[in-house]
Amino acid sequence: MSTSYEATAAWAQARDAADPLRAFRDEFLIPPHEGGESHYFCGNSLGLQPRAVREAINVELNYWGELAVEGHFKGRLPWMDYHEFVRDHLAEVVGAQPEEVVAMNTLGVNLHLMMVSFYRPTPDRHAILIEAGSFPTDRYAVESQIRYHGFSPKLSLIELQADEPNGTISMAAIERALAEHGSRIALVMLPGVQYRTGQAFDLKAITELAHRHGCVVGFDLAHAVGNLPLQLHDSGADFAIWCSYKYLNAGPGAVGGAFVHARHARAALPRFAGWWGHDKTTRFQMGPEFVPTPGADGWQLSNPPILALVPMRISLEIFHRAGMQRLREKSLQLTGYLEWLVQSQLADVLEIVTPKNPAQRGAQLSIRVLGGRAQGRALFEYLIDHGIIGDWREPDVIRISPAPLYNRFTDCLAFAEAVRQWKNTA
Ligand SMILES: *Cc1c(COP(=O)(O)O)cnc(C)c1O
């Protein structure tokens, strides 16, 4: 495929015109730039707003105005069951059974709730394995749980060091860590896609390996959900958590999600409980004894924020129509094109950190600016001024993530042309 790429507007426009998913872009609000549209590559940080969201929120506001408390039972989608209206499509996106997923809280909260149930340290097996340089929340959450159980991060937090030149981690390194420490590791907690490098991990291979060593396995899918087609159920992972404002386009601070594997659906696990996790059929008897709803729903604490779930419902419906497989096919082409542009046109200024193997990455390319931080910041500011929206990671990396729902081949070309212009003016 790469042999057919061309760095011309004619080629990129022809590819956009032939894209079977091209109409989905029109379902999103593209941030304007100087009378036109910006080239938005920041879906890894905050996905764009689906146009249908505003009206859909208005519908719920009207129900609140007109039905008030009755809105829990009346209206087109009664609030009482609202989180269930996102469940099937959410399960589809992450490759799970519907009862294995729930939309609730936010990522950090869900990570703690899951660890309450799935991090059960004993004197012999108390460690948690995470990747070095993990997202701060993940590290803080894991450290604080270790302390909460009376252990010390010094002994119980094991950080997997990158063993590959660009800061990525090989499967062999994970195998070595488990061979060395497996018997004292209670929980393996790794990302689906690493936020800094863009490296995608093989969830199933990691799960099988860690289970062989007797460890529980959880994944942080913040950068994987809506980006890669996942098969969470088949991966065998014990749990997973994610946020929904990145590739899922569910809005700033959107409601997050959690996956609990079906084999734990009825397990008597310790958990922090709330009334919304109580068995739905008897919840309103308001009894003193907590009886969890089987499956992921049983981890809910509170009745869900309806207005915040609206964008997720709208967005997941778009994912359902587009299909994760088709999105992935386009994503491979788009990111492949961006990679080819960088390597063939811009190798004197930029270097890609993200793995070359498409199976080991999603949409995002983490691109190091040669020449260091000052040069990098200058280029980054120049791109923003020219309507090319990526994001910056210290000390010298620009993350560019073409999202197949709304990005085009012409966006990737615009990025490359802007970098070339900057190079010529610098
Ligand atoms: C985005 C992200 C988070 C953010 O957590 P919130 O609780 O949603 O603020 C956490 N972990 C990772 C790996 C992320 O990429």
The ligand as an ORCA input file, in Angstrom:
! r2SCAN-3c Opt
* xyz 0 1
  C      -6.630     10.324     29.774
  C      -6.106      9.341     30.749
  C      -6.525      9.344     32.079
  C      -7.466     10.415     32.598
  O      -8.162     10.023     33.715
  P      -9.525     10.777     34.159
  O      -9.892     10.097     35.393
  O     -10.495     10.585     33.031
  O      -9.222     12.228     34.327
  C      -6.031      8.374     32.932
  N      -5.160      7.428     32.487
  C      -4.729      7.404     31.196
  C      -3.772      6.359     30.748
  C      -5.179      8.373     30.298
  O      -4.728      8.361     29.056
*
